[in-house]
Amino acid sequence: MSSFDAFADFRMTGHKALVTGGAQNIGEAIARTFSGAGAEVMIADLNGEKAQATAAAIQAETGNPVLGIGCDVTSEDDIQACVQQTVSAFGGLSTLVNNVGWGRSYDDPLAVPIEEMIESYKLNTLSAMRMTAACRPHLLQAPNATITNSGSLVGVLPAFDFIAYSAAKAALNHLMTGLAHYFARQVRVNTVLIGTVITEGYAQAGLDAKVQEALAHPDNLTGRAGKPQDVANAFLWLASPAGSWVSGQTLQVSGGGKRVRLKPE
Ligand SMILES: NC(=O)c1ccc[n+]([C@@H]2O[C@H](COP(=O)([O-])OP(=O)(O)OC[C@H]3O[C@@H](n4cnc5c(N)ncnc54)[C@H](O)[C@@H]3O)[C@@H](O)[C@H]2O)c1
């Protein structure tokens, strides 16, 4: 039997994590993975009841403390209350995951209402900035502190039919790379550029045909859509000590592919 434990650096025992939008899909997988690795986890979600139910289910699976709380990440009051409750519950906060994000599709990118552009920026970009600001004093006191963000492939390869979302996710990349430099040697900051992950949200948005088109394209090197766990594994690497030499990066976790948007004839 080997005396070398290759998984030791991936353990998150002693980490105190806050995962936004963790009640379902990708955020839920991140919360479950961190908890399974030993972290204490707070799930903050607009749907507080679902956050609590998901937290209880994960805790039953992993045996580690997981809590759920209702929080609108576009509300400054909610952000402050959520961070306060996390710190009260766990005695600190070392690991922030800014996972909330969403985008609506429009056939004509120049017909997107101004209000939609602003709302997308508030939800996908400013929420992560404000959550980071609220967590800052706690992160600065924590060993191995990290911020890891749910970015998108469309933040570097814009989709014209998701232009508000693409622009907001691109801004998230710049914001977080800038903050990685601000937090140098204190808090590591990275953003995962997520490709097409099959979730309930995708089914509801009715994107099946477009998703199929992207998956069939030769640029998709792995030939399949992602699972939430594919993404959560990358978050575990970046947020655990295993990623301790990585900061200020955007990491593409997308099946190796490009999301292709060809304008229909
Ligand atoms: N699913 C994909 O294929 C995909 C691809 C690229 C990037 N992403 C990004 O990954 C992240 C997670 O995606 P997902 O598909 O799991 O999302 P999802 O829509 O399935 O879940 C998002 C969660 O966030 C919560 N939420 C929404 N608005 C909120 C708010 N204002 N405050 C707090 N919570 C709020 C929802 O209740 C939900 O539980 C997002 O940032 C998304 O942009 C997803």
The ligand as an SDF file (V2000), in Angstrom:
LIG
                    3D

 44 48  0  0  0  0  0  0  0  0999 V2000
  -25.8750   25.2040  -17.4880 N   0  0  0  0  0  0  0  0  0  0  0  0
  -24.9770   25.5490  -18.4070 C   0  0  0  0  0  0  0  0  0  0  0  0
  -24.8640   24.9380  -19.4780 O   0  0  0  0  0  0  0  0  0  0  0  0
  -24.0720   26.7200  -18.1610 C   0  0  0  0  0  0  0  0  0  0  0  0
  -23.1620   27.0720  -19.1740 C   0  0  0  0  0  0  0  0  0  0  0  0
  -22.2930   28.1260  -18.9570 C   0  0  0  0  0  0  0  0  0  0  0  0
  -22.3210   28.8020  -17.7420 C   0  0  0  0  0  0  0  0  0  0  0  0
  -23.2250   28.4520  -16.7840 N   0  0  0  0  0  0  0  0  0  0  0  0
  -23.2150   29.2160  -15.5470 C   0  0  0  0  0  0  0  0  0  0  0  0
  -23.1380   28.3330  -14.4460 O   0  0  0  0  0  0  0  0  0  0  0  0
  -23.8950   28.8850  -13.3540 C   0  0  0  0  0  0  0  0  0  0  0  0
  -24.9200   27.8760  -12.8770 C   0  0  0  0  0  0  0  0  0  0  0  0
  -25.6930   27.4740  -13.9670 O   0  0  0  0  0  0  0  0  0  0  0  0
  -26.9200   26.4630  -13.8030 P   0  0  0  0  0  0  0  0  0  0  0  0
  -27.3100   26.0450  -15.1800 O   0  0  0  0  0  0  0  0  0  0  0  0
  -26.6190   25.4480  -12.7840 O   0  0  0  0  0  0  0  0  0  0  0  0
  -28.0250   27.4980  -13.2440 O   0  0  0  0  0  0  0  0  0  0  0  0
  -29.5320   27.2130  -12.7390 P   0  0  0  0  0  0  0  0  0  0  0  0
  -30.3820   28.2530  -13.3730 O   0  0  0  0  0  0  0  0  0  0  0  0
  -29.9050   25.7890  -12.9110 O   0  0  0  0  0  0  0  0  0  0  0  0
  -29.4140   27.4820  -11.1770 O   0  0  0  0  0  0  0  0  0  0  0  0
  -29.1280   28.7490  -10.7290 C   0  0  0  0  0  0  0  0  0  0  0  0
  -29.5500   28.8570   -9.2720 C   0  0  0  0  0  0  0  0  0  0  0  0
  -29.3780   30.2320   -8.9150 O   0  0  0  0  0  0  0  0  0  0  0  0
  -30.5310   30.6630   -8.2220 C   0  0  0  0  0  0  0  0  0  0  0  0
  -30.6930   32.1080   -8.4610 N   0  0  0  0  0  0  0  0  0  0  0  0
  -31.1660   32.7270   -9.5510 C   0  0  0  0  0  0  0  0  0  0  0  0
  -31.1840   34.0630   -9.3620 N   0  0  0  0  0  0  0  0  0  0  0  0
  -30.6850   34.2800   -8.1220 C   0  0  0  0  0  0  0  0  0  0  0  0
  -30.4650   35.4230   -7.3360 C   0  0  0  0  0  0  0  0  0  0  0  0
  -30.7660   36.6540   -7.7950 N   0  0  0  0  0  0  0  0  0  0  0  0
  -29.9460   35.2860   -6.0940 N   0  0  0  0  0  0  0  0  0  0  0  0
  -29.6630   34.0530   -5.6220 C   0  0  0  0  0  0  0  0  0  0  0  0
  -29.8660   32.9130   -6.3030 N   0  0  0  0  0  0  0  0  0  0  0  0
  -30.3690   33.0360   -7.5460 C   0  0  0  0  0  0  0  0  0  0  0  0
  -31.6790   29.8590   -8.7760 C   0  0  0  0  0  0  0  0  0  0  0  0
  -32.7580   29.7940   -7.8370 O   0  0  0  0  0  0  0  0  0  0  0  0
  -31.0160   28.5030   -9.0240 C   0  0  0  0  0  0  0  0  0  0  0  0
  -31.1160   27.6580   -7.8910 O   0  0  0  0  0  0  0  0  0  0  0  0
  -24.4710   30.1970  -13.8640 C   0  0  0  0  0  0  0  0  0  0  0  0
  -23.6130   31.2620  -13.5380 O   0  0  0  0  0  0  0  0  0  0  0  0
  -24.4930   30.0110  -15.3570 C   0  0  0  0  0  0  0  0  0  0  0  0
  -24.4560   31.2400  -16.0240 O   0  0  0  0  0  0  0  0  0  0  0  0
  -24.1000   27.4330  -16.9630 C   0  0  0  0  0  0  0  0  0  0  0  0
  1  2  1  0
  2  3  2  0
  2  4  1  0
  4  5  1  0
  4 44  2  0
  5  6  2  0
  6  7  1  0
  7  8  2  0
  8  9  1  0
  8 44  1  0
  9 10  1  0
  9 42  1  0
 10 11  1  0
 11 12  1  0
 11 40  1  0
 12 13  1  0
 13 14  1  0
 14 15  2  0
 14 16  1  0
 14 17  1  0
 17 18  1  0
 18 19  2  0
 18 20  1  0
 18 21  1  0
 21 22  1  0
 22 23  1  0
 23 24  1  0
 23 38  1  0
 24 25  1  0
 25 26  1  0
 25 36  1  0
 26 27  1  0
 26 35  1  0
 27 28  2  0
 28 29  1  0
 29 30  1  0
 29 35  2  0
 30 31  1  0
 30 32  2  0
 32 33  1  0
 33 34  2  0
 34 35  1  0
 36 37  1  0
 36 38  1  0
 38 39  1  0
 40 41  1  0
 40 42  1  0
 42 43  1  0
M  CHG  2   8   1  16  -1
M  END
$$$$
